Amino acid sequence: MIYCVVPPELKDELFDRLVEHYKDNPNVTVIVDRRTGPDRRSTGGQFQGGKRQVRDRRRGRIPGTFPETEPPPD
């Protein structure tokens, strides 16, 4: 899916034209950006706080050890 995002300032002149342009392509959706407020991705501003911590979401390894295995004889 591809999203064609139109800024709200250009909605009146672009939205209908882009919808018409991409009407035959089911993989494209035209949307109007409705986000408001400060950009939280920026390093300054009120959201500065601490550093974001990226964590590994995989399960932890099972505790213990695995028994030794011998390779099959040739």
N, CA, C and O atoms as a GROMACS GRO file, in nm:
protein
  296
    1MET      N    1   0.085  -0.117   0.000
    1MET     CA    2   0.000   0.000   0.000
    1MET      C    3   0.090   0.124   0.000
    1MET      O    4   0.186   0.131   0.076
    2ILE      N    5   0.058   0.218  -0.084
    2ILE     CA    6   0.131   0.345  -0.092
    2ILE      C    7   0.034   0.455  -0.053
    2ILE      O    8  -0.077   0.462  -0.104
    3TYR      N    9   0.078   0.542   0.039
    3TYR     CA   10  -0.003   0.655   0.080
    3TYR      C   11   0.054   0.782   0.020
    3TYR      O   12   0.172   0.812   0.038
    4CYS      N   13  -0.029   0.856  -0.051
    4CYS     CA   14   0.008   0.986  -0.104
    4CYS      C   15  -0.047   1.088  -0.005
    4CYS      O   16  -0.169   1.108   0.001
    5VAL      N   17   0.040   1.152   0.072
    5VAL     CA   18  -0.002   1.241   0.180
    5VAL      C   19  -0.002   1.385   0.130
    5VAL      O   20   0.100   1.435   0.081
    6VAL      N   21  -0.116   1.451   0.144
    6VAL     CA   22  -0.132   1.589   0.100
    6VAL      C   23  -0.133   1.678   0.224
    6VAL      O   24  -0.209   1.652   0.317
    7PRO      N   25  -0.049   1.784   0.227
    7PRO     CA   26  -0.054   1.876   0.341
    7PRO      C   27  -0.187   1.951   0.344
    7PRO      O   28  -0.246   1.977   0.238
    8PRO      N   29  -0.235   1.985   0.463
    8PRO     CA   30  -0.366   2.052   0.472
    8PRO      C   31  -0.372   2.184   0.395
    8PRO      O   32  -0.479   2.222   0.347
    9GLU      N   33  -0.259   2.252   0.383
    9GLU     CA   34  -0.257   2.381   0.313
    9GLU      C   35  -0.286   2.364   0.164
    9GLU      O   36  -0.338   2.456   0.101
   10LEU      N   37  -0.254   2.248   0.108
   10LEU     CA   38  -0.271   2.224  -0.036
   10LEU      C   39  -0.390   2.133  -0.067
   10LEU      O   40  -0.409   2.091  -0.181
   11LYS      N   41  -0.470   2.103   0.034
   11LYS     CA   42  -0.582   2.010   0.017
   11LYS      C   43  -0.677   2.056  -0.093
   11LYS      O   44  -0.717   1.975  -0.177
   12ASP      N   45  -0.715   2.183  -0.092
   12ASP     CA   46  -0.814   2.233  -0.187
   12ASP      C   47  -0.770   2.219  -0.332
   12ASP      O   48  -0.852   2.189  -0.419
   13GLU      N   49  -0.642   2.240  -0.358
   13GLU     CA   50  -0.597   2.235  -0.497
   13GLU      C   51  -0.542   2.100  -0.542
   13GLU      O   52  -0.541   2.072  -0.661
   14LEU      N   53  -0.497   2.014  -0.447
   14LEU     CA   54  -0.434   1.889  -0.488
   14LEU      C   55  -0.515   1.762  -0.463
   14LEU      O   56  -0.506   1.668  -0.542
   15PHE      N   57  -0.593   1.759  -0.356
   15PHE     CA   58  -0.654   1.633  -0.315
   15PHE      C   59  -0.739   1.570  -0.426
   15PHE      O   60  -0.718   1.454  -0.462
   16ASP      N   61  -0.834   1.646  -0.480
   16ASP     CA   62  -0.923   1.590  -0.583
   16ASP      C   63  -0.846   1.550  -0.709
   16ASP      O   64  -0.878   1.448  -0.770
   17ARG      N   65  -0.746   1.628  -0.747
   17ARG     CA   66  -0.666   1.595  -0.864
   17ARG      C   67  -0.588   1.466  -0.844
   17ARG      O   68  -0.579   1.384  -0.936
   18LEU      N   69  -0.531   1.446  -0.724
   18LEU     CA   70  -0.454   1.325  -0.698
   18LEU      C   71  -0.545   1.201  -0.689
   18LEU      O   72  -0.508   1.094  -0.735
   19VAL      N   73  -0.661   1.217  -0.630
   19VAL     CA   74  -0.756   1.105  -0.623
   19VAL      C   75  -0.794   1.062  -0.765
   19VAL      O   76  -0.800   0.943  -0.795
   20GLU      N   77  -0.820   1.160  -0.850
   20GLU     CA   78  -0.854   1.129  -0.989
   20GLU      C   79  -0.737   1.062  -1.061
   20GLU      O   80  -0.756   0.968  -1.138
   21HIS      N   81  -0.617   1.111  -1.036
   21HIS     CA   82  -0.498   1.058  -1.102
   21HIS      C   83  -0.472   0.912  -1.064
   21HIS      O   84  -0.435   0.831  -1.149
   22TYR      N   85  -0.491   0.878  -0.936
   22TYR     CA   86  -0.460   0.744  -0.887
   22TYR      C   87  -0.584   0.654  -0.877
   22TYR      O   88  -0.575   0.548  -0.814
   23LYS      N   89  -0.696   0.691  -0.935
   23LYS     CA   90  -0.819   0.612  -0.920
   23LYS      C   91  -0.807   0.471  -0.976
   23LYS      O   92  -0.875   0.380  -0.929
   24ASP      N   93  -0.722   0.451  -1.077
   24ASP     CA   94  -0.707   0.319  -1.137
   24ASP      C   95  -0.601   0.233  -1.070
   24ASP      O   96  -0.584   0.117  -1.106
   25ASN      N   97  -0.530   0.288  -0.974
   25ASN     CA   98  -0.425   0.215  -0.905
   25ASN      C   99  -0.472   0.178  -0.764
   25ASN      O  100  -0.475   0.265  -0.677
   26PRO      N  101  -0.508   0.052  -0.740
   26PRO     CA  102  -0.560   0.015  -0.607
   26PRO      C  103  -0.453   0.015  -0.499
   26PRO      O  104  -0.485   0.003  -0.380
   27ASN      N  105  -0.326   0.028  -0.536
   27ASN     CA  106  -0.219   0.027  -0.437
   27ASN      C  107  -0.189   0.165  -0.380
   27ASN      O  108  -0.107   0.178  -0.289
   28VAL      N  109  -0.256   0.270  -0.432
   28VAL     CA  110  -0.230   0.407  -0.386
   28VAL      C  111  -0.355   0.462  -0.320
   28VAL      O  112  -0.465   0.455  -0.374
   29THR      N  113  -0.336   0.518  -0.201
   29THR     CA  114  -0.443   0.585  -0.129
   29THR      C  115  -0.399   0.728  -0.102
   29THR      O  116  -0.289   0.751  -0.052
   30VAL      N  117  -0.484   0.824  -0.136
   30VAL     CA  118  -0.454   0.965  -0.113
   30VAL      C  119  -0.519   1.006   0.017
   30VAL      O  120  -0.638   0.985   0.038
   31ILE      N  121  -0.439   1.065   0.107
   31ILE     CA  122  -0.490   1.108   0.237
   31ILE      C  123  -0.443   1.250   0.265
   31ILE      O  124  -0.345   1.297   0.208
   32VAL      N  125  -0.515   1.319   0.354
   32VAL     CA  126  -0.478   1.454   0.397
   32VAL      C  127  -0.414   1.442   0.534
   32VAL      O  128  -0.469   1.377   0.624
   33ASP      N  129  -0.299   1.504   0.550
   33ASP     CA  130  -0.226   1.502   0.678
   33ASP      C  131  -0.304   1.584   0.780
   33ASP      O  132  -0.325   1.703   0.760
   34ARG      N  133  -0.346   1.520   0.890
   34ARG     CA  134  -0.423   1.590   0.993
   34ARG      C  135  -0.348   1.602   1.124
   34ARG      O  136  -0.406   1.638   1.227
   35ARG      N  137  -0.218   1.571   1.121
   35ARG     CA  138  -0.142   1.579   1.246
   35ARG      C  139  -0.127   1.724   1.290
   35ARG      O  140  -0.111   1.814   1.208
   36THR      N  141  -0.133   1.744   1.420
   36THR     CA  142  -0.112   1.878   1.477
   36THR      C  143  -0.020   1.865   1.597
   36THR      O  144   0.004   1.754   1.645
   37GLY      N  145   0.030   1.976   1.644
   37GLY     CA  146   0.116   1.975   1.760
   37GLY      C  147   0.263   1.970   1.723
   37GLY      O  148   0.297   1.964   1.605
   38PRO      N  149   0.349   1.972   1.823
   38PRO     CA  150   0.493   1.972   1.797
   38PRO      C  151   0.541   1.838   1.742
   38PRO      O  152   0.482   1.734   1.769
   39ASP      N  153   0.647   1.843   1.668
   39ASP     CA  154   0.708   1.723   1.613
   39ASP      C  155   0.790   1.658   1.722
   39ASP      O  156   0.891   1.715   1.765
   40ARG      N  157   0.750   1.541   1.769
   40ARG     CA  158   0.819   1.476   1.880
   40ARG      C  159   0.949   1.412   1.840
   40ARG      O  160   1.026   1.370   1.926
   41ARG      N  161   0.977   1.404   1.708
   41ARG     CA  162   1.103   1.346   1.663
   41ARG      C  163   1.219   1.443   1.682
   41ARG      O  164   1.334   1.400   1.685
   42SER      N  165   1.191   1.571   1.695
   42SER     CA  166   1.299   1.668   1.709
   42SER      C  167   1.369   1.652   1.843
   42SER      O  168   1.309   1.602   1.939
   43THR      N  169   1.494   1.693   1.849
   43THR     CA  170   1.572   1.674   1.972
   43THR      C  171   1.545   1.783   2.074
   43THR      O  172   1.571   1.762   2.192
   44GLY      N  173   1.495   1.897   2.035
   44GLY     CA  174   1.469   2.007   2.128
   44GLY      C  175   1.323   2.013   2.165
   44GLY      O  176   1.244   1.927   2.126
   45GLY      N  177   1.288   2.115   2.242
   45GLY     CA  178   1.148   2.136   2.276
   45GLY      C  179   1.108   2.068   2.404
   45GLY      O  180   1.193   2.018   2.478
   46GLN      N  181   0.978   2.065   2.430
   46GLN     CA  182   0.928   2.013   2.556
   46GLN      C  183   0.939   1.862   2.568
   46GLN      O  184   0.927   1.808   2.678
   47PHE      N  185   0.961   1.792   2.457
   47PHE     CA  186   0.967   1.647   2.462
   47PHE      C  187   1.111   1.596   2.473
   47PHE      O  188   1.136   1.477   2.451
   48GLN      N  189   1.204   1.682   2.507
   48GLN     CA  190   1.344   1.642   2.507
   48GLN      C  191   1.369   1.530   2.607
   48GLN      O  192   1.423   1.426   2.570
   49GLY      N  193   1.331   1.549   2.731
   49GLY     CA  194   1.341   1.445   2.832
   49GLY      C  195   1.471   1.367   2.827
   49GLY      O  196   1.578   1.425   2.806
   50GLY      N  197   1.462   1.236   2.845
   50GLY     CA  198   1.579   1.150   2.838
   50GLY      C  199   1.592   1.088   2.701
   50GLY      O  200   1.510   1.109   2.612
   51LYS      N  201   1.698   1.012   2.686
   51LYS     CA  202   1.716   0.944   2.558
   51LYS      C  203   1.621   0.826   2.548
   51LYS      O  204   1.594   0.758   2.647
   52ARG      N  205   1.571   0.804   2.429
   52ARG     CA  206   1.481   0.691   2.408
   52ARG      C  207   1.562   0.563   2.410
   52ARG      O  208   1.671   0.556   2.352
   53GLN      N  209   1.510   0.463   2.476
   53GLN     CA  210   1.581   0.336   2.488
   53GLN      C  211   1.519   0.234   2.394
   53GLN      O  212   1.399   0.206   2.401
   54VAL      N  213   1.600   0.180   2.307
   54VAL     CA  214   1.554   0.078   2.214
   54VAL      C  215   1.584  -0.057   2.278
   54VAL      O  216   1.698  -0.085   2.316
   55ARG      N  217   1.482  -0.140   2.288
   55ARG     CA  218   1.499  -0.270   2.353
   55ARG      C  219   1.482  -0.382   2.254
   55ARG      O  220   1.412  -0.369   2.154
   56ASP      N  221   1.547  -0.492   2.284
   56ASP     CA  222   1.532  -0.611   2.203
   56ASP      C  223   1.404  -0.680   2.245
   56ASP      O  224   1.387  -0.714   2.362
   57ARG      N  225   1.313  -0.701   2.152
   57ARG     CA  226   1.183  -0.758   2.186
   57ARG      C  227   1.179  -0.909   2.175
   57ARG      O  228   1.076  -0.971   2.201
   58ARG      N  229   1.291  -0.968   2.139
   58ARG     CA  230   1.292  -1.114   2.130
   58ARG      C  231   1.291  -1.176   2.269
   58ARG      O  232   1.333  -1.113   2.366
   59ARG      N  233   1.244  -1.298   2.277
   59ARG     CA  234   1.245  -1.369   2.405
   59ARG      C  235   1.387  -1.394   2.452
   59ARG      O  236   1.478  -1.413   2.372
   60GLY      N  237   1.402  -1.396   2.582
   60GLY     CA  238   1.532  -1.429   2.638
   60GLY      C  239   1.564  -1.575   2.619
   60GLY      O  240   1.475  -1.658   2.603
   61ARG      N  241   1.691  -1.606   2.620
   61ARG     CA  242   1.734  -1.744   2.602
   61ARG      C  243   1.695  -1.827   2.723
   61ARG      O  244   1.693  -1.776   2.835
   62ILE      N  245   1.665  -1.953   2.702
   62ILE     CA  246   1.630  -2.042   2.812
   62ILE      C  247   1.754  -2.060   2.899
   62ILE      O  248   1.862  -2.089   2.848
   63PRO      N  249   1.740  -2.044   3.030
   63PRO     CA  250   1.857  -2.059   3.116
   63PRO      C  251   1.906  -2.203   3.120
   63PRO      O  252   1.829  -2.297   3.102
   64GLY      N  253   2.034  -2.218   3.142
   64GLY     CA  254   2.092  -2.352   3.149
   64GLY      C  255   2.183  -2.378   3.031
   64GLY      O  256   2.211  -2.289   2.951
   65THR      N  257   2.227  -2.500   3.021
   65THR     CA  258   2.316  -2.536   2.911
   65THR      C  259   2.255  -2.652   2.834
   65THR      O  260   2.166  -2.721   2.883
   66PHE      N  261   2.303  -2.673   2.716
   66PHE     CA  262   2.255  -2.782   2.633
   66PHE      C  263   2.355  -2.898   2.642
   66PHE      O  264   2.475  -2.874   2.653
   67PRO      N  265   2.307  -3.022   2.638
   67PRO     CA  266   2.399  -3.135   2.648
   67PRO      C  267   2.485  -3.143   2.521
   67PRO      O  268   2.444  -3.100   2.413
   68GLU      N  269   2.602  -3.199   2.537
   68GLU     CA  270   2.693  -3.218   2.424
   68GLU      C  271   2.635  -3.323   2.330
   68GLU      O  272   2.577  -3.422   2.375
   69THR      N  273   2.651  -3.303   2.204
   69THR     CA  274   2.605  -3.402   2.107
   69THR      C  275   2.722  -3.444   2.019
   69THR      O  276   2.810  -3.364   1.988
   70GLU      N  277   2.720  -3.568   1.981
   70GLU     CA  278   2.826  -3.621   1.896
   70GLU      C  279   2.776  -3.620   1.752
   70GLU      O  280   2.659  -3.650   1.727
   71PRO      N  281   2.863  -3.587   1.656
   71PRO     CA  282   2.822  -3.595   1.517
   71PRO      C  283   2.800  -3.739   1.474
   71PRO      O  284   2.862  -3.829   1.531
   72PRO      N  285   2.715  -3.763   1.378
   72PRO     CA  286   2.692  -3.901   1.334
   72PRO      C  287   2.817  -3.960   1.270
   72PRO      O  288   2.893  -3.888   1.206
   73PRO      N  289   2.839  -4.089   1.288
   73PRO     CA  290   2.959  -4.150   1.228
   73PRO      C  291   2.948  -4.153   1.076
   73PRO      O  292   2.839  -4.162   1.020
   74ASP      N  293   3.061  -4.146   1.011
   74ASP     CA  294   3.062  -4.146   0.864
   74ASP      C  295   3.035  -4.283   0.807
   74ASP      O  296   3.033  -4.300   0.686
   0.00000   0.00000   0.00000
